[in-house]
Amino acid sequence: TISRSLLYKLTTMKFFAAIAVLATSASAFTSIAPSRGVAQQQQSTFGVAHFDTSLMAAKQVPHGGTLVDLVAKSDSDKEAAIAKATVEIEASERQLCDVELIMNGGFSPLTGFMDEETYNSVVENMALPDGTIFGLPVVFDTNDESLQPGTTILLKQGDLPIATVEFTDKYVPNKVKECKECYGTSELEHPGTLMVATERGKYYMRGKV
C-alpha cells in the first residue's frame, strides 16, 4: 500500500506539472505585441482587407456557378404555375425537403429532379455530367404507372400548394447499384439503403420545378 504522505507528494508533483504544461500551451498563443505606429496600422488594415476580399469572393461563387431561385415572387406567378398542373399529388416528407432545396438554391445548380443520365453520373462518379461535384442523387420517385413524361403536377402538403413539377423523363433505377455506390452497402441495416429500398417508389422521374 502507498502511504498518505507519498500520495500527497505525488499528487502535488502532478499538479505542478499540469500547471507547467498549461503555461507552456498558453505561451504558444501569445505573441510579442508589435510597436505601435504606421507600420502596425498598415499591417492590420491589409489583413482585414485581405480577409474581406476573400470572404466576398467566396460568397460570390455558388456551387456550380449559378445560384438557383425558383420561388414565385407574386400571387399572379403562383396562380399561373398552378393553372398549368393537371394532377395533384400529396408529397412525401422527403419530396417536400428536396423540392424546397431545389427552389431556394440549396441544390444549385439543379433546377429540377434528375433525369436518368444525371442520376447515373451522380451514382457512378459523385458528379453531374458536366463534372460538378454532387454527392447523392436528387430524384422524384413514384409507383404510379399512369404518371408519364409531359405531365405537370401540383405538389401539395395537405391543402397547401408547394410547387409544380413538369415531368420530362421516367426510368427504372438500379437501386442495388445506387445503394452500393452511394452508401457503400446494399444491406438494409444502413438507413440510406433502407430508405431507398422501402420508401422510394419503383420509378424515378425527371421534372423541372
SEDREN-806158 format. One line per 2 residues: number of its first residue (from 1); for each residue x, y, z of N, C-alpha, C, O. Coordinates in Angstrom, 1 decimal. Atoms other than C-alpha are relative to their C-alpha. Layout:
% residues N
NUM> X/Y/Z/X/Y/Z/X/Y/Z/X/Y/Z; ...
//
This chain:
% residues 209
1> 0.8/-1.2/0.0/0.0/0.0/0.0/0.9/1.2/0.0/2.0/1.2/0.4; -0.8/-1.3/0.1/1.1/3.6/-0.6/-0.4/0.9/1.2/-1.6/1.0/1.5
3> 0.3/-0.9/-1.2/1.4/6.0/2.4/-0.7/1.3/-0.5/-0.5/1.7/-1.6; 0.7/-1.2/0.3/-0.7/9.1/2.6/1.0/1.1/-0.4/0.7/1.9/-1.3
5> -1.0/-1.1/0.3/2.4/11.4/2.6/0.6/-0.2/-1.4/0.8/0.8/-2.1; -0.5/0.2/1.3/3.8/9.8/-0.5/-1.1/0.3/-1.1/-0.8/0.9/-2.1
7> 1.1/-0.3/0.9/0.4/10.0/-2.2/-0.2/1.5/-0.1/-0.4/2.0/-1.2; 0.1/-1.5/0.1/0.3/13.7/-1.3/1.1/0.6/-0.8/0.8/1.5/-1.6
9> -1.1/-0.5/0.7/3.7/14.3/-2.7/-0.2/-0.2/-1.5/0.1/0.6/-2.4; 0.2/0.3/1.4/2.8/12.5/-6.0/-1.1/0.9/-0.6/-1.0/1.4/-1.7
11> 1.1/-0.9/0.5/-0.4/14.5/-6.3/0.5/1.4/-0.2/0.1/2.1/-1.2; -0.5/-1.4/0.1/1.4/17.8/-5.7/0.9/0.1/-1.2/0.8/1.1/-1.9
13> -0.9/0.0/1.2/4.0/16.9/-8.3/-0.8/0.0/-1.3/-0.5/0.8/-2.2; 0.8/0.0/1.2/1.3/16.1/-10.9/-0.7/1.3/-0.2/-0.9/1.8/-1.3
15> 0.7/-1.3/0.1/-0.5/19.4/-10.1/0.9/1.0/-0.6/0.5/1.7/-1.5; -0.9/-1.0/0.5/2.6/21.5/-10.6/0.5/-0.3/-1.5/0.7/0.6/-2.3
17> -0.4/0.4/1.4/3.5/19.5/-13.8/-1.1/0.5/-0.9/-0.9/0.9/-2.0; 1.1/-0.5/0.8/0.0/20.3/-15.1/0.0/1.5/-0.2/-0.3/2.0/-1.3
19> -0.1/-1.5/0.1/0.5/24.0/-14.3/1.0/0.4/-1.0/0.8/1.3/-1.8; -1.0/-0.3/0.9/3.7/23.9/-16.2/-0.4/-0.2/-1.5/-0.1/0.6/-2.4
21> 0.5/0.3/1.4/2.1/22.3/-19.3/-1.0/1.1/-0.4/-0.9/1.5/-1.6; 0.9/-1.1/0.3/-0.7/24.9/-19.2/0.7/1.3/-0.3/0.3/2.0/-1.3
23> -0.8/-1.2/0.2/1.8/27.7/-19.0/0.7/0.0/-1.4/0.7/1.0/-2.1; -0.7/0.2/1.3/3.7/26.3/-22.0/-1.0/0.2/-1.1/-0.7/0.8/-2.1
25> 1.0/-0.1/1.0/0.5/25.9/-24.0/-0.5/1.4/-0.2/-0.7/1.9/-1.4; 0.4/-1.3/0.1/-0.6/29.4/-23.2/1.0/0.9/-0.7/0.6/1.8/-1.5
27> -1.0/-0.8/0.7/2.7/30.8/-24.4/0.0/-0.1/-1.5/0.4/0.8/-2.2; 0.0/0.2/1.5/2.2/29.3/-27.8/-1.0/0.9/-0.6/-0.9/1.1/-1.8
29> 1.0/-0.9/0.6/-0.8/31.5/-28.3/0.3/1.5/0.3/-0.5/2.4/-0.1; -0.3/-1.3/-0.4/0.9/34.6/-27.0/1.2/0.5/-0.9/2.2/-0.1/-1.0
31> -1.0/-0.6/0.8/2.9/36.8/-29.4/0.4/1.3/0.5/-0.4/2.0/1.2; -0.5/-1.3/-0.4/5.0/39.8/-28.8/-0.7/1.1/-0.8/-0.7/1.1/-2.0
33> 0.8/-1.1/0.6/2.9/42.9/-29.5/0.9/0.9/-0.8/1.9/1.4/-0.2; -0.8/-0.8/0.7/4.4/44.9/-32.3/-0.1/1.5/0.4/-1.1/1.9/1.1
35> 0.0/-1.4/-0.4/5.3/48.5/-31.7/-1.1/0.8/-0.7/-1.4/0.5/-1.9; 1.0/-0.8/0.6/2.6/51.0/-32.3/0.5/0.9/-1.1/1.6/1.4/-0.9
37> -0.5/-1.0/1.0/2.8/53.2/-35.4/-0.7/-0.3/-1.3/-1.6/-1.1/-1.4; 0.6/0.1/1.4/2.0/53.5/-39.1/0.1/-1.4/-0.5/-0.8/-1.9/-1.1
39> -0.2/1.3/0.5/3.5/50.1/-39.9/-1.0/-1.0/0.5/-1.5/-1.8/-0.2; 1.0/0.9/-0.7/1.3/48.3/-37.4/-1.4/0.3/-0.6/-2.1/-0.7/-0.9
41> 1.3/-0.4/0.5/-1.8/50.2/-38.7/-0.2/-0.6/-1.4/-1.2/-1.1/-1.8; 0.1/0.5/1.3/-1.0/49.3/-42.3/-0.1/-1.5/-0.1/-0.9/-2.0/-0.9
43> 0.1/1.4/0.0/-0.5/45.7/-41.5/-1.3/-0.5/0.4/-1.9/-1.4/-0.2; 1.4/0.3/-0.5/-3.8/45.5/-39.6/-1.0/0.2/-1.1/-1.9/-0.6/-1.4
45> 0.9/-0.4/1.1/-5.6/47.3/-42.4/0.0/-1.0/-1.2/-1.0/-1.4/-1.7; -0.2/0.9/1.1/-4.1/45.0/-45.0/-0.6/-1.4/0.3/-1.3/-2.0/-0.6
47> 0.6/1.3/-0.4/-5.1/41.9/-43.1/-1.5/-0.1/-0.1/-2.1/-1.0/-0.5; 1.5/-0.1/0.0/-8.7/43.0/-42.7/-0.5/0.0/-1.4/-1.5/-0.6/-1.8
49> 0.4/-0.1/1.4/-8.9/44.0/-46.4/0.1/-1.3/-0.7/-0.7/-1.7/-1.5; -0.2/1.3/0.7/-7.5/40.7/-47.5/-1.0/-1.0/0.4/-1.5/-1.8/-0.4
51> 1.0/0.9/-0.5/-9.9/38.7/-45.3/-1.4/0.3/-0.6/-2.1/-0.6/-1.1; 1.3/-0.4/0.5/-12.9/40.7/-46.5/-0.1/-0.3/-1.5/-1.1/-0.8/-2.0
53> 0.0/0.3/1.5/-11.9/40.3/-50.2/-0.2/-1.5/-0.2/-1.0/-1.9/-1.1; 0.1/1.5/0.2/-11.5/36.5/-49.8/-1.4/-0.4/0.4/-2.0/-1.3/-0.3
55> 1.3/0.4/-0.5/-14.8/36.3/-47.9/-1.0/0.3/-1.1/-1.9/-0.4/-1.4; 0.9/-0.5/1.0/-16.6/38.3/-50.6/0.1/-0.9/-1.2/-1.0/-1.2/-1.9
57> -0.2/0.8/1.2/-15.1/36.2/-53.4/-0.7/-1.4/0.2/-1.3/-1.9/-0.7; 0.6/1.3/-0.3/-16.3/33.0/-51.7/-1.5/0.1/0.0/-2.2/-0.8/-0.5
59> 1.4/-0.2/0.0/-19.8/34.4/-51.3/-0.6/0.2/-1.4/-1.7/-0.1/-1.7; 0.5/-0.4/1.4/-20.0/35.4/-55.0/0.0/-1.2/-0.9/-0.5/-1.1/-2.0
61> -0.1/1.1/0.9/-19.4/31.9/-56.4/-0.8/-1.2/0.6/-0.3/-1.9/1.4; 0.8/1.1/-0.5/-22.3/29.5/-55.6/0.4/-1.3/-0.7/1.1/-1.3/-1.7
63> -0.4/1.3/0.5/-21.9/25.8/-56.2/-0.5/-0.2/-1.4/-1.7/0.0/-1.6; 0.4/0.2/1.4/-22.0/25.0/-59.9/0.0/1.3/-0.8/-0.2/1.3/-2.0
65> -0.1/-1.2/0.7/-21.6/28.7/-60.7/-1.3/0.8/-0.1/-1.3/2.0/-0.4; 1.3/-0.7/0.1/-25.3/29.6/-60.6/-0.9/-0.2/1.3/-1.1/-1.4/1.6
67> 0.9/0.2/-1.2/-27.5/30.3/-57.5/-1.4/0.0/-0.5/-2.0/1.0/-1.0; 1.3/0.2/0.5/-30.9/28.9/-58.4/-1.0/0.6/0.9/-0.9/0.5/2.1
69> 1.1/-0.6/-0.8/-34.0/30.8/-57.3/-1.3/-0.2/-0.8/-1.6/0.5/-1.7; 1.2/0.4/0.7/-37.3/29.2/-58.4/-1.3/0.4/0.7/-2.4/0.0/0.3
71> 1.1/-0.4/-0.8/-39.6/30.7/-55.8/-0.8/1.1/-0.7/-0.3/2.1/-1.1; 0.9/-1.0/0.6/-42.6/32.5/-57.3/-0.1/1.3/0.8/-0.2/1.3/2.0
73> -0.2/-1.3/-0.7/-42.4/36.2/-56.5/-1.3/0.8/0.2/-1.4/1.8/1.0; 1.3/-0.7/-0.1/-46.1/37.2/-56.8/-1.1/-1.0/0.0/-0.9/-2.1/-0.5
75> 1.2/0.9/0.0/-49.6/35.8/-56.4/-0.3/-0.4/-1.4/-0.8/-1.5/-1.7; 0.3/0.3/1.4/-50.1/36.0/-60.2/0.9/-1.1/-0.5/0.5/-1.9/-1.3
77> -0.9/1.1/0.5/-47.0/33.9/-60.8/-0.4/-1.3/0.6/-0.3/-2.3/-0.1; 0.4/1.3/-0.7/-48.2/31.3/-58.3/-1.2/-0.5/-0.7/-1.3/-1.7/-1.0
79> 1.3/0.4/0.6/-51.7/31.2/-59.9/0.3/-0.5/-1.4/-0.3/-1.5/-1.8; -0.3/0.4/1.4/-50.2/30.9/-63.4/0.7/-1.4/0.0/0.4/-2.2/-0.8
81> -0.7/1.3/-0.1/-48.0/28.0/-62.3/-1.0/-1.1/0.4/-0.9/-2.2/-0.2; 1.0/1.0/-0.5/-50.8/26.2/-60.5/-1.0/-0.4/-1.2/-1.4/-1.5/-1.3
83> 1.0/0.2/1.1/-53.1/26.6/-63.6/0.5/-1.0/-1.0/-0.3/-1.6/-1.7; -0.6/0.9/1.0/-50.6/24.5/-65.7/-0.1/-1.4/0.5/0.0/-2.4/-0.3
85> 0.0/1.4/-0.6/-50.9/21.5/-63.4/-1.3/-0.7/-0.3/-2.4/-0.1/-0.2; 1.2/0.8/0.3/-53.3/18.7/-64.4/-0.2/-1.1/1.0/-1.2/-1.8/1.1
87> 0.1/1.1/-1.0/-52.6/16.3/-61.5/0.5/0.6/1.3/1.5/1.3/1.4; -0.5/-0.4/-1.4/-52.3/16.9/-57.7/0.5/-1.2/0.7/-0.1/-2.3/0.7
89> -0.7/1.1/-0.8/-50.0/14.8/-55.6/0.4/0.4/1.4/1.0/1.5/1.5; -0.4/-0.2/-1.4/-49.6/14.6/-51.9/1.5/-0.4/0.1/1.8/-1.5/-0.1
91> -1.5/0.3/0.0/-45.8/14.9/-51.4/0.4/-0.7/1.3/-0.2/-0.5/2.4; -0.6/0.6/-1.2/-43.8/12.7/-49.0/0.9/1.0/0.7/1.2/2.1/0.1
93> -0.9/-1.0/-0.7/-41.6/14.4/-46.4/1.3/0.2/-0.7/1.8/1.3/-0.8; -1.3/-0.1/0.7/-38.5/13.6/-48.4/-0.2/0.9/-1.3/0.7/1.7/-1.6
95> 0.2/-0.8/1.2/-40.0/15.1/-51.6/-0.2/1.4/0.3/0.3/2.3/-0.4; 0.1/-1.4/-0.5/-41.0/18.2/-49.7/1.3/0.7/0.3/1.6/1.8/-0.1
97> -1.3/-0.5/-0.4/-37.5/18.6/-48.4/0.8/0.3/-1.3/1.4/1.3/-1.4; -0.8/-0.1/1.3/-35.9/18.0/-51.9/-0.5/1.2/-0.8/0.3/2.0/-1.4
99> 0.6/-1.1/0.8/-38.3/20.4/-53.7/0.3/1.4/0.5/0.5/2.3/-0.2; -0.3/-1.3/-0.6/-37.7/23.2/-51.2/1.5/0.3/-0.3/1.8/1.5/-0.6
101> -1.4/-0.2/0.2/-33.9/22.8/-51.6/0.3/0.4/-1.5/1.2/1.1/-1.8; -0.1/-0.4/1.4/-34.3/22.9/-55.4/-0.4/1.4/-0.2/0.2/2.2/-0.9
103> 0.5/-1.3/0.3/-36.4/26.0/-55.3/0.8/1.2/0.6/1.0/2.2/0.0; -0.8/-1.1/-0.7/-34.3/28.0/-52.8/1.5/0.1/-0.3/2.2/0.9/0.2
105> -1.4/0.0/0.4/-31.0/27.2/-54.4/0.9/-0.9/0.9/2.1/-0.9/0.6; -0.8/0.8/-0.9/-29.8/24.8/-51.7/0.6/-1.2/-0.8/1.7/-1.7/-0.4
107> -0.5/1.0/0.9/-29.3/22.2/-54.5/0.6/0.6/-1.3/0.7/-0.2/-2.3; -0.6/-0.6/1.2/-27.7/24.6/-57.0/1.1/-0.9/-0.5/1.9/-1.3/0.3
109> 0.8/-0.7/1.1/-27.2/24.2/-59.9/-1.2/-0.7/-0.5/-1.6/-0.4/-1.6; 1.2/0.8/0.5/-30.1/21.8/-60.1/-1.2/1.0/-0.1/-1.4/1.8/0.8
111> 1.3/-0.7/0.1/-33.4/23.3/-61.4/-1.2/-1.0/0.0/-2.3/-0.6/-0.2; 1.1/1.0/-0.1/-35.4/20.1/-61.0/0.6/-1.4/0.4/1.8/-1.5/0.7
113> -0.5/1.3/-0.4/-35.2/16.4/-60.2/0.8/-0.6/-1.2/0.5/-0.3/-2.3; -1.0/0.5/0.9/-32.5/14.4/-62.0/-0.6/-1.0/-1.0/-1.5/-1.8/-0.7
115> 0.3/1.0/1.0/-33.0/12.6/-65.3/0.9/-1.2/0.1/1.8/-1.2/1.0; -0.8/1.3/-0.1/-31.5/9.1/-65.9/1.5/0.2/-0.2/2.3/-0.4/0.6
117> -1.5/-0.3/0.2/-28.2/10.4/-67.3/0.6/0.6/1.2/1.7/0.2/1.6; -0.5/-0.7/-1.1/-27.7/12.7/-64.4/0.1/-0.9/1.2/1.0/-0.9/2.0
119> 0.1/1.0/-1.1/-28.8/10.1/-61.9/1.2/-1.0/0.0/1.9/-1.2/1.0; -1.1/1.0/0.1/-26.3/7.5/-63.2/1.4/0.7/0.2/2.3/0.1/0.7
121> -1.3/-0.7/-0.2/-23.5/10.1/-63.3/0.3/0.3/1.4/1.5/0.1/1.9; -0.2/-0.2/-1.4/-24.0/11.0/-59.7/0.3/-1.3/0.8/1.1/-1.3/1.6
123> -0.2/1.3/-0.7/-24.3/7.4/-58.6/1.4/-0.6/-0.3/2.1/-1.0/0.6; -1.2/0.6/0.4/-21.2/6.3/-60.5/1.3/0.9/0.3/2.3/0.4/0.7
125> -1.1/-0.9/-0.1/-19.0/9.4/-60.3/-0.1/1.1/1.1/0.9/1.8/1.3; 0.2/-1.0/-1.0/-20.4/11.5/-57.5/0.1/1.4/-0.6/0.7/2.3/0.0
127> -0.1/-1.2/0.7/-20.7/14.3/-60.0/-1.1/0.1/-1.1/-1.5/-0.9/-1.6; 0.9/-0.2/1.1/-23.1/15.8/-62.5/0.7/-0.2/-1.3/2.0/-0.3/-1.4
129> -0.7/0.3/1.3/-22.4/15.1/-66.2/1.0/1.0/-0.4/2.0/0.7/-1.1; -1.0/-1.0/0.3/-20.5/18.4/-66.5/1.2/0.0/0.9/2.1/0.8/0.8
131> -1.1/0.1/-0.9/-18.2/17.4/-63.7/-0.2/0.7/1.3/0.7/0.5/2.2; 0.3/-0.7/-1.3/-19.7/19.5/-60.9/-0.3/-1.1/1.0/-1.1/-2.0/0.9
133> 0.1/1.0/-1.0/-19.4/17.5/-57.7/-1.4/0.1/0.6/-2.0/1.1/0.9; 1.3/0.2/-0.6/-22.7/16.2/-56.3/-0.1/-1.3/0.6/0.1/-2.3/0.0
135> -0.2/1.3/-0.8/-22.8/13.6/-53.6/-1.1/-1.0/-0.1/-0.8/-2.2/-0.2; 1.0/1.0/0.0/-26.2/12.0/-53.8/-1.1/0.4/-1.1/-1.3/1.6/-1.3
137> 1.1/-0.3/1.0/-29.0/11.7/-56.5/-1.2/0.7/0.6/-1.6/0.3/1.7; 1.2/-0.7/-0.5/-32.0/14.0/-56.1/-1.1/-0.4/-1.1/-1.1/0.1/-2.2
139> 0.9/0.6/1.0/-34.9/12.2/-57.7/-1.5/0.1/0.6/-1.7/0.1/1.8; 1.4/0.1/-0.4/-38.7/12.2/-57.7/-0.4/-1.5/-0.3/-0.4/-2.0/-1.4
141> 0.4/1.4/0.1/-40.0/8.7/-57.0/-1.5/-0.2/0.0/-2.2/0.6/0.5; 1.5/0.2/0.0/-43.4/7.2/-57.7/-0.2/-1.5/-0.4/0.7/-2.2/-1.0
143> 0.5/1.3/0.4/-45.2/3.9/-58.1/-1.1/0.1/-1.0/-1.7/-0.9/-1.5; 1.2/-0.2/0.9/-47.9/5.4/-60.3/0.4/-0.3/-1.4/1.2/0.4/-2.1
145> -0.3/0.4/1.4/-47.9/3.7/-63.7/-0.5/1.1/-1.0/0.0/1.2/-2.1; 0.6/-0.9/0.9/-50.1/6.4/-65.2/0.7/1.4/-0.1/0.5/2.2/-1.0
147> -0.7/-1.3/0.0/-47.8/9.3/-64.3/1.1/-0.1/-1.1/2.0/-0.9/-1.0; -0.9/0.1/1.2/-45.9/10.0/-67.6/0.7/1.3/-0.3/0.2/2.4/0.1
149> -0.6/-1.3/0.5/-43.5/12.5/-69.1/-1.0/0.8/-0.8/-1.8/0.3/-1.5; 1.0/-0.9/0.6/-45.4/15.5/-70.3/-1.0/0.5/1.0/-1.7/1.5/0.7
151> 1.0/-0.4/-1.0/-47.5/15.7/-67.2/0.6/1.1/0.9/1.8/1.0/1.3; -0.4/-1.0/-1.0/-47.3/18.8/-64.9/-0.9/-0.3/1.2/-2.1/-0.2/1.2
153> 0.7/0.3/-1.2/-48.2/18.0/-61.3/0.1/1.2/1.0/1.0/2.1/0.9; 0.0/-0.9/-1.1/-49.1/20.2/-58.3/0.4/-0.8/1.2/-0.4/-1.6/1.7
155> -0.5/0.7/-1.2/-47.1/19.0/-55.3/-0.6/0.7/1.2/-0.5/1.9/1.3; 0.7/-0.6/-1.1/-49.1/19.6/-52.1/0.5/-0.6/1.3/0.9/-1.8/1.4
157> -0.2/0.5/-1.4/-48.6/19.3/-48.4/-1.4/0.3/0.7/-1.7/1.4/1.2; 1.4/-0.2/-0.4/-52.2/18.7/-47.2/-0.7/0.9/-1.0/-0.8/0.5/-2.2
159> 0.7/-0.9/0.9/-54.2/21.6/-48.7/0.9/1.1/-0.5/0.4/1.9/-1.3; -0.9/-1.1/0.4/-51.2/23.8/-49.2/0.8/-0.4/-1.2/1.5/-1.3/-1.3
161> -0.8/0.2/1.2/-49.8/24.0/-52.7/1.5/0.4/0.2/1.7/1.5/0.7; -1.4/-0.3/-0.3/-46.0/23.8/-52.6/0.8/0.3/-1.3/1.5/1.3/-1.3
163> -0.8/-0.3/1.3/-44.6/23.6/-56.2/-0.7/-0.8/-1.1/-1.4/-1.7/-0.9; 0.3/0.8/1.2/-45.3/22.4/-59.7/1.2/-0.6/-0.5/2.3/-0.1/-0.5
165> -1.1/0.8/0.6/-43.2/19.8/-61.4/-0.4/-0.4/-1.4/-1.4/-1.1/-1.5; 0.2/0.4/1.4/-43.1/19.3/-65.2/0.8/-1.2/-0.3/2.1/-1.0/-0.5
167> -0.7/1.2/0.2/-42.1/15.7/-65.9/0.5/-0.1/-1.4/-0.3/0.1/-2.4; -0.6/0.2/1.4/-39.8/15.0/-68.9/0.6/-1.3/-0.2/1.0/-1.7/-1.3
169> -0.7/1.3/0.1/-38.4/11.6/-68.1/-0.5/-1.0/1.1/-0.7/-0.5/2.2; 0.4/1.0/-1.0/-39.3/8.3/-66.4/0.8/-1.2/-0.2/1.0/-1.7/-1.4
171> -0.9/1.2/0.1/-37.0/5.4/-65.7/0.0/-0.8/1.2/-0.4/-0.4/2.3; -0.1/0.9/-1.1/-36.4/2.4/-63.6/1.5/0.0/0.5/2.4/-0.4/-0.3
173> -1.4/-0.1/-0.5/-33.3/2.9/-61.4/0.6/-1.4/0.4/-0.2/-2.3/0.7; -0.6/1.1/-0.5/-30.8/0.3/-60.4/0.3/0.3/1.5/1.3/0.8/1.9
175> -0.1/-0.4/-1.4/-31.4/0.6/-56.7/1.2/-0.7/0.8/1.8/-0.1/1.7; -1.0/0.7/-0.7/-28.9/-2.1/-55.6/1.4/0.7/-0.3/2.2/0.9/0.6
177> -1.2/-0.7/0.4/-26.1/-0.3/-57.5/0.0/1.4/0.7/1.1/1.8/1.2; 0.1/-1.3/-0.7/-27.3/3.1/-56.1/0.4/-0.1/1.4/1.2/0.7/1.9
179> -0.4/0.2/-1.4/-27.0/1.8/-52.6/1.5/-0.3/0.2/2.1/0.2/1.1; -1.4/0.4/-0.2/-23.6/0.2/-53.0/0.9/1.1/-0.3/1.9/1.3/0.4
181> -0.9/-1.1/0.3/-22.1/3.2/-54.7/-0.2/1.2/0.9/0.8/1.9/1.2; 0.2/-1.2/-0.8/-23.7/5.9/-52.6/0.2/-0.2/1.5/0.6/0.7/2.2
183> 0.0/0.3/-1.4/-23.8/4.2/-49.2/1.0/-1.0/0.4/1.3/-1.3/1.6; -1.1/1.0/-0.2/-21.1/1.6/-49.6/-0.5/-1.4/0.4/0.2/-2.3/0.7
185> 0.6/1.3/-0.3/-23.5/-1.3/-48.9/-1.5/-0.1/-0.5/-2.1/0.9/-0.7; 1.4/0.2/0.3/-26.8/-2.8/-50.0/-0.7/-0.7/1.1/-1.9/-1.1/0.9
187> 0.6/0.6/-1.1/-27.5/-4.2/-46.6/-1.1/0.9/0.6/-0.8/2.2/0.7; 1.1/-0.8/-0.5/-30.8/-3.0/-45.1/0.3/0.6/1.4/-0.5/1.5/1.8
189> -0.4/-0.6/-1.3/-29.1/-2.2/-41.8/0.4/1.4/-0.1/0.3/2.2/0.8; -0.4/-1.4/0.2/-27.8/1.0/-43.3/-1.3/0.8/-0.3/-2.1/0.4/-1.1
191> 1.2/-0.8/0.1/-30.5/3.8/-43.0/-0.2/0.5/-1.4/-1.4/0.6/-1.9; 0.1/-0.5/1.4/-29.8/5.1/-46.5/-0.5/-1.1/-0.9/-1.4/-0.9/-1.8
193> 0.4/1.1/0.8/-30.2/1.7/-48.1/-1.4/-0.4/0.3/-2.2/-0.7/-0.6; 1.4/0.3/-0.5/-33.4/1.1/-46.0/-0.9/1.0/-0.7/-2.0/0.6/-1.1
195> 0.8/-1.0/0.6/-34.8/4.3/-47.3/-0.2/-0.2/-1.5/-1.4/-0.2/-2.0; 0.1/0.2/1.5/-34.1/3.6/-51.0/-0.9/-1.3/-0.2/-1.7/-1.3/-1.2
197> 0.6/1.3/0.2/-35.4/0.0/-50.7/-1.5/0.0/0.4/-2.3/-0.6/-0.2; 1.4/0.1/-0.6/-38.6/0.6/-48.6/-0.8/1.3/-0.2/-2.1/1.2/-0.1
199> 0.8/-1.3/0.0/-39.6/4.3/-49.0/-0.2/0.5/-1.5/-1.2/1.0/-1.8; 0.1/-0.6/1.3/-38.8/5.2/-52.6/-0.8/-1.0/-1.0/-0.8/-2.2/-0.8
201> 0.8/0.8/1.0/-41.1/4.1/-55.5/0.8/-0.7/-1.0/2.0/-0.6/-1.1; -0.6/0.8/1.1/-40.4/1.8/-58.4/0.7/0.9/-1.1/1.7/0.5/-1.6
203> -0.5/-0.8/1.1/-39.8/4.6/-60.9/0.6/1.3/0.6/0.2/1.8/1.7; -0.5/-1.3/-0.2/-37.8/7.8/-60.8/-0.4/0.9/-1.2/-0.4/0.4/-2.3
205> 0.4/-0.8/1.1/-38.8/10.8/-62.8/0.8/1.3/0.0/1.1/1.9/1.1; -0.7/-1.3/0.1/-37.0/13.9/-64.1/-1.1/1.0/-0.1/-2.0/0.9/-0.9
207> 1.0/-1.0/0.1/-39.0/17.0/-63.5/0.5/1.4/0.3/1.3/1.6/1.2; -0.4/-1.3/-0.2/-38.4/20.7/-63.8/-1.0/0.7/1.0/-2.2/0.7/0.8
209> 0.8/-0.6/-1.1/-39.6/22.6/-60.7/-0.3/1.4/-0.4/-1.0/2.1/0.4
//
